[in-house]
C-alpha cells in the first residue's frame, strides 16, 4: 500500500504538467490550496479521497488513474471441459471452495437413477433439452427455463430423460451457502 501511495504524487505532477495546468489553476478548479497540492505532488502530504476526488474531477480522469490501480484483467473464464460420469462439465468459477458454478452437458442416454446424498446445496437451471431429476420421493422432468434448488442431503439423482441431450447450469455450495430463486408474484385473479 505504501508503494502505491508513494507513486500518487509523481503521477499527479505528471498528469497536471501533461495537461498544461498550473498549481494555481488546479487550486482554483478544486478548491484545494496551492501548498497542499504542491505537498501532495512532492509526497510530503499523504493522498486521501477528499483530495483525490476533486483532482480527478478537475482533470476528468477516473480515480483509478490517479492511484495507479492495476488494470482489470480479462473477465472471461477460460477452462477446459471435464468429462465425468458420462457428462461434460465446464467450470465457470476460478476459485476453489465456496460456491462453484458449472455448465453441464448431459448426453442422450438411458440410465437408471441411483440417488445419492452428500453435504451441500445445489441449484440447477436448464438451458436446453429436458433433464430428469429424482429428489426424495419426487421424479420430475425439467424443461428449458426451469430451475430447482435443493439440499443435497436429500437423496437425489439427475440425468438424461433418454429423449435427447440436456444442457444446464449447476451451482453447488457447501451446506449453508445457498442460491435462492425468487418467483414473480402471481397477478391478482380477475373475478368474472
C-alpha positions as CSV (number, residue, x, y, z in Angstrom):
1,X,0.0,0.0,0.0
2,X,2.8,2.4,0.8
3,X,4.4,1.8,-2.6
4,X,1.0,2.6,-4.3
5,X,0.7,5.8,-2.2
6,X,4.3,6.8,-2.9
7,X,3.6,6.8,-6.7
8,X,0.5,9.0,-6.4
9,X,2.4,12.3,-6.1
10,X,4.6,11.9,-9.2
11,X,1.6,10.7,-11.1
12,X,-0.4,13.8,-10.1
13,X,2.5,16.1,-11.1
14,X,2.9,14.3,-14.5
15,X,-0.8,14.5,-15.2
16,X,-1.0,18.2,-14.3
17,X,2.0,19.0,-16.5
18,X,0.8,16.8,-19.4
19,X,-2.4,18.9,-19.4
20,X,-0.6,22.2,-19.2
21,X,-2.2,23.1,-15.9
22,X,-0.6,25.2,-13.1
23,X,-0.8,24.6,-9.4
24,X,-2.8,27.9,-9.1
25,X,-5.2,26.8,-11.9
26,X,-5.7,23.4,-10.3
27,X,-6.2,25.0,-6.9
28,X,-8.9,27.3,-8.4
29,X,-10.6,24.3,-10.1
30,X,-10.5,22.0,-7.0
31,X,-10.7,24.4,-4.0
32,X,-7.5,22.8,-2.6
33,X,-4.7,25.2,-1.6
34,X,-1.6,25.5,-3.8
35,X,0.6,24.5,-0.9
36,X,-1.5,21.3,-0.3
37,X,-1.3,20.4,-4.0
38,X,2.4,21.0,-4.0
39,X,3.0,18.8,-0.9
40,X,0.7,16.1,-2.4
41,X,2.8,16.1,-5.6
42,X,6.1,16.0,-3.8
43,X,5.0,13.2,-1.5
44,X,5.0,15.3,1.7
45,X,1.2,15.0,2.0
46,X,-0.5,11.7,2.2
47,X,-3.2,11.4,-0.5
48,X,-6.8,11.0,0.7
49,X,-10.1,10.5,-1.0
50,X,-11.1,14.1,-0.1
51,X,-8.1,15.4,-2.0
52,X,-8.0,12.9,-4.9
53,X,-11.7,13.1,-5.9
54,X,-11.7,16.9,-6.8
55,X,-8.4,16.5,-8.6
56,X,-9.8,13.5,-10.6
57,X,-12.9,15.6,-11.4
58,X,-10.8,18.6,-12.5
59,X,-8.6,16.5,-14.8
60,X,-11.7,14.5,-15.9
61,X,-10.0,11.2,-15.3
62,X,-11.1,8.2,-13.3
63,X,-9.8,8.0,-9.7
64,X,-8.1,4.7,-10.7
65,X,-5.8,6.6,-13.0
66,X,-4.6,8.8,-10.1
67,X,-3.8,6.0,-7.8
68,X,-2.4,3.7,-10.5
69,X,-4.9,0.9,-9.9
70,X,-3.9,-2.3,-11.7
71,X,-5.8,-2.8,-15.0
72,X,-8.8,-5.0,-14.8
73,X,-7.9,-8.5,-16.0
74,X,-9.7,-10.3,-18.7
75,X,-13.0,-11.3,-17.0
76,X,-13.6,-14.3,-19.3
77,X,-13.4,-17.7,-17.7
78,X,-11.5,-20.0,-20.0
79,X,-11.4,-23.5,-18.7
80,X,-11.0,-26.9,-20.3
81,X,-14.1,-29.2,-20.2
82,X,-14.0,-32.1,-17.7
83,X,-15.5,-35.4,-18.6
84,X,-17.0,-37.2,-15.6
85,X,-19.6,-39.9,-15.3
86,X,-20.5,-39.6,-19.0
87,X,-21.2,-35.8,-18.6
88,X,-19.2,-32.9,-19.8
89,X,-18.6,-30.1,-17.3
90,X,-17.2,-26.6,-18.0
91,X,-16.2,-24.9,-14.7
92,X,-17.4,-21.3,-14.6
93,X,-15.7,-20.3,-11.4
94,X,-11.9,-20.0,-10.8
95,X,-11.5,-20.0,-7.1
96,X,-11.6,-23.3,-5.1
97,X,-14.0,-23.8,-2.3
98,X,-17.2,-21.9,-1.7
99,X,-19.9,-21.7,-4.3
100,X,-19.0,-23.5,-7.6
101,X,-20.6,-22.9,-10.9
102,X,-20.6,-25.3,-13.9
103,X,-22.2,-25.5,-17.3
104,X,-23.1,-29.2,-17.9
105,X,-23.9,-31.2,-21.0
106,X,-25.9,-34.4,-20.2
107,X,-25.9,-36.6,-23.4
108,X,-28.8,-38.6,-24.5
109,X,-28.7,-41.9,-22.8
110,X,-30.7,-44.4,-20.8
111,X,-29.6,-44.8,-17.2
112,X,-31.3,-46.0,-14.1
113,X,-31.5,-43.4,-11.3
114,X,-29.1,-44.1,-8.4
115,X,-30.0,-41.4,-5.8
116,X,-27.1,-40.3,-3.5
117,X,-26.6,-37.9,-0.7
118,X,-23.8,-35.6,0.4
119,X,-23.2,-32.3,2.2
120,X,-24.1,-29.2,0.3
121,X,-26.8,-27.3,-1.6
122,X,-27.4,-27.4,-5.3
123,X,-29.2,-25.2,-7.8
124,X,-29.9,-26.3,-11.4
125,X,-31.1,-24.2,-14.3
126,X,-32.0,-26.0,-17.6
127,X,-30.7,-24.1,-20.7
128,X,-31.9,-26.6,-23.4
129,X,-33.4,-30.0,-23.6
130,X,-35.0,-31.9,-20.8
131,X,-33.4,-33.0,-17.5
132,X,-34.8,-35.7,-15.2
133,X,-34.4,-35.1,-11.5
134,X,-35.2,-37.6,-8.8
135,X,-35.3,-35.9,-5.5
136,X,-36.5,-37.8,-2.5
137,X,-40.0,-39.1,-3.5
138,X,-40.3,-36.7,-6.5
139,X,-39.5,-37.8,-10.1
140,X,-39.5,-34.6,-12.2
141,X,-38.7,-33.6,-15.8
142,X,-37.3,-30.1,-16.1
143,X,-37.5,-28.2,-19.4
144,X,-35.5,-25.2,-20.7
145,X,-36.0,-22.2,-18.4
146,X,-36.9,-24.2,-15.3
147,X,-34.8,-24.1,-12.1
148,X,-34.6,-26.1,-9.0
149,X,-32.7,-25.8,-5.7
150,X,-32.3,-28.5,-3.1
151,X,-30.4,-29.7,-0.1
152,X,-28.0,-32.4,-1.3
153,X,-28.6,-34.4,2.0
154,X,-31.9,-35.4,0.4
155,X,-31.4,-38.4,-1.9
156,X,-31.1,-37.1,-5.4
157,X,-30.1,-38.0,-8.9
158,X,-30.3,-36.1,-12.2
159,X,-29.7,-37.2,-15.7
160,X,-31.0,-37.8,-19.2
161,X,-34.6,-38.4,-20.0
162,X,-33.5,-40.6,-22.8
163,X,-35.1,-38.3,-25.3
164,X,-32.1,-36.1,-26.2
165,X,-29.2,-34.1,-24.6
166,X,-29.8,-31.5,-21.9
167,X,-27.6,-28.5,-21.2
168,X,-27.9,-26.9,-17.8
169,X,-26.1,-24.7,-15.2
170,X,-25.2,-26.2,-11.9
171,X,-24.3,-24.1,-8.8
172,X,-23.1,-26.1,-5.9
173,X,-22.1,-24.9,-2.5
174,X,-21.2,-26.2,0.9
175,X,-24.0,-26.6,3.3
176,X,-25.3,-23.2,4.3
177,X,-24.3,-21.4,1.1
178,X,-27.5,-21.2,-0.9
179,X,-28.7,-19.6,-4.1
180,X,-32.3,-18.5,-3.9
181,X,-34.7,-18.4,-6.8
182,X,-37.4,-15.8,-6.4
183,X,-40.6,-16.4,-8.3
184,X,-42.6,-13.4,-9.7
185,X,-45.7,-12.8,-7.6
186,X,-48.8,-14.0,-9.3
187,X,-51.1,-11.3,-10.6
188,X,-54.5,-10.8,-8.9
189,X,-57.1,-13.2,-10.3
190,X,-59.7,-11.5,-12.2
191,X,-63.2,-12.1,-10.9
192,X,-65.8,-12.7,-13.5
